[in-house]
Amino acid sequence: MIFGVSTLGCPGLPLPEVGALLRRHRVSAVQLRCAADEPVHVGLSPSARRRAREQLESAGLTLLGLATYVQLSSGADGRRRTGVPPWCRDAAACRAPRF
């Protein structure tokens, strides 16, 4: 059985520290909170996303998904907005629920 947690419970903690914390508690999977004030956010460059993925992999963590606050539509004008697909592509099509 895979035991996973979300970084919602450790806001602002750098990914290497998240990895160490989860390893100590035998957690093998993580959902990353993606927000402007987090180490992982939708504005990361491709190289920063790659670095984040490598940090998770070196910690032995599987990325379950992304907890994001991306607005997909502005409402009245109906224009679509996105930022999650590059992360999902980089993370091997993980889940990215939007609330």
VENSUL-V308252 format. One record per residue. N is the residue number from 1. RES is the residue in three letters. OMEGA is omega in degrees with one decimal (999 if undefined). BURIAL is # if it has 9 or more other C-alpha atoms within 8 Angstrom, else .. Layout:
n:N res:RES omega:OMEGA burial:BURIAL
n:N res:RES omega:OMEGA burial:BURIAL
//
This chain:
n:1 res:MET omega:177.3 burial:.
n:2 res:ILE omega:175.9 burial:.
n:3 res:PHE omega:-178.1 burial:.
n:4 res:GLY omega:178.1 burial:#
n:5 res:VAL omega:176.7 burial:.
n:6 res:SER omega:175.5 burial:#
n:7 res:THR omega:171.3 burial:#
n:8 res:LEU omega:-178.1 burial:.
n:9 res:GLY omega:178.8 burial:.
n:10 res:CYS omega:-175.4 burial:.
n:11 res:PRO omega:174.6 burial:.
n:12 res:GLY omega:-177.7 burial:.
n:13 res:LEU omega:179.3 burial:#
n:14 res:PRO omega:-176.3 burial:.
n:15 res:LEU omega:177.5 burial:#
n:16 res:PRO omega:178.1 burial:#
n:17 res:GLU omega:174.6 burial:.
n:18 res:VAL omega:179.8 burial:#
n:19 res:GLY omega:179.8 burial:#
n:20 res:ALA omega:179.2 burial:#
n:21 res:LEU omega:-177.7 burial:.
n:22 res:LEU omega:176.4 burial:#
n:23 res:ARG omega:179.4 burial:#
n:24 res:ARG omega:-177.1 burial:.
n:25 res:HIS omega:177.1 burial:.
n:26 res:ARG omega:175.1 burial:.
n:27 res:VAL omega:-174.9 burial:#
n:28 res:SER omega:-178.5 burial:#
n:29 res:ALA omega:-176.3 burial:#
n:30 res:VAL omega:168.3 burial:#
n:31 res:GLN omega:-177.5 burial:#
n:32 res:LEU omega:171.8 burial:#
n:33 res:ARG omega:-180.0 burial:#
n:34 res:CYS omega:178.3 burial:#
n:35 res:ALA omega:-176.1 burial:#
n:36 res:ALA omega:-177.2 burial:.
n:37 res:ASP omega:-179.6 burial:.
n:38 res:GLU omega:176.3 burial:#
n:39 res:PRO omega:178.6 burial:#
n:40 res:VAL omega:179.1 burial:#
n:41 res:HIS omega:-174.1 burial:#
n:42 res:VAL omega:179.5 burial:#
n:43 res:GLY omega:-179.3 burial:.
n:44 res:LEU omega:176.4 burial:#
n:45 res:SER omega:176.9 burial:.
n:46 res:PRO omega:-179.8 burial:.
n:47 res:SER omega:177.5 burial:.
n:48 res:ALA omega:176.2 burial:.
n:49 res:ARG omega:178.6 burial:#
n:50 res:ARG omega:178.7 burial:#
n:51 res:ARG omega:179.1 burial:.
n:52 res:ALA omega:179.4 burial:#
n:53 res:ARG omega:179.0 burial:#
n:54 res:GLU omega:178.0 burial:.
n:55 res:GLN omega:177.9 burial:#
n:56 res:LEU omega:-179.4 burial:#
n:57 res:GLU omega:-179.8 burial:#
n:58 res:SER omega:176.2 burial:.
n:59 res:ALA omega:-179.6 burial:#
n:60 res:GLY omega:-177.6 burial:#
n:61 res:LEU omega:172.7 burial:#
n:62 res:THR omega:177.2 burial:#
n:63 res:LEU omega:-179.8 burial:#
n:64 res:LEU omega:-177.1 burial:#
n:65 res:GLY omega:-178.6 burial:#
n:66 res:LEU omega:173.3 burial:#
n:67 res:ALA omega:-171.4 burial:#
n:68 res:THR omega:178.6 burial:#
n:69 res:TYR omega:-178.4 burial:.
n:70 res:VAL omega:176.8 burial:#
n:71 res:GLN omega:-177.7 burial:.
n:72 res:LEU omega:179.5 burial:.
n:73 res:SER omega:-179.3 burial:.
n:74 res:SER omega:179.8 burial:#
n:75 res:GLY omega:-172.5 burial:.
n:76 res:ALA omega:-176.6 burial:.
n:77 res:ASP omega:176.0 burial:.
n:78 res:GLY omega:-179.7 burial:.
n:79 res:ARG omega:179.3 burial:.
n:80 res:ARG omega:175.2 burial:.
n:81 res:ARG omega:-178.9 burial:#
n:82 res:THR omega:177.2 burial:.
n:83 res:GLY omega:-176.4 burial:#
n:84 res:VAL omega:-174.5 burial:#
n:85 res:PRO omega:178.1 burial:.
n:86 res:PRO omega:178.5 burial:.
n:87 res:TRP omega:179.8 burial:#
n:88 res:CYS omega:178.2 burial:#
n:89 res:ARG omega:-179.6 burial:#
n:90 res:ASP omega:-176.5 burial:#
n:91 res:ALA omega:177.6 burial:#
n:92 res:ALA omega:173.3 burial:.
n:93 res:ALA omega:175.9 burial:.
n:94 res:CYS omega:178.1 burial:#
n:95 res:ARG omega:177.4 burial:.
n:96 res:ALA omega:179.0 burial:#
n:97 res:PRO omega:179.2 burial:.
n:98 res:ARG omega:-177.7 burial:.
n:99 res:PHE omega:999 burial:.
//
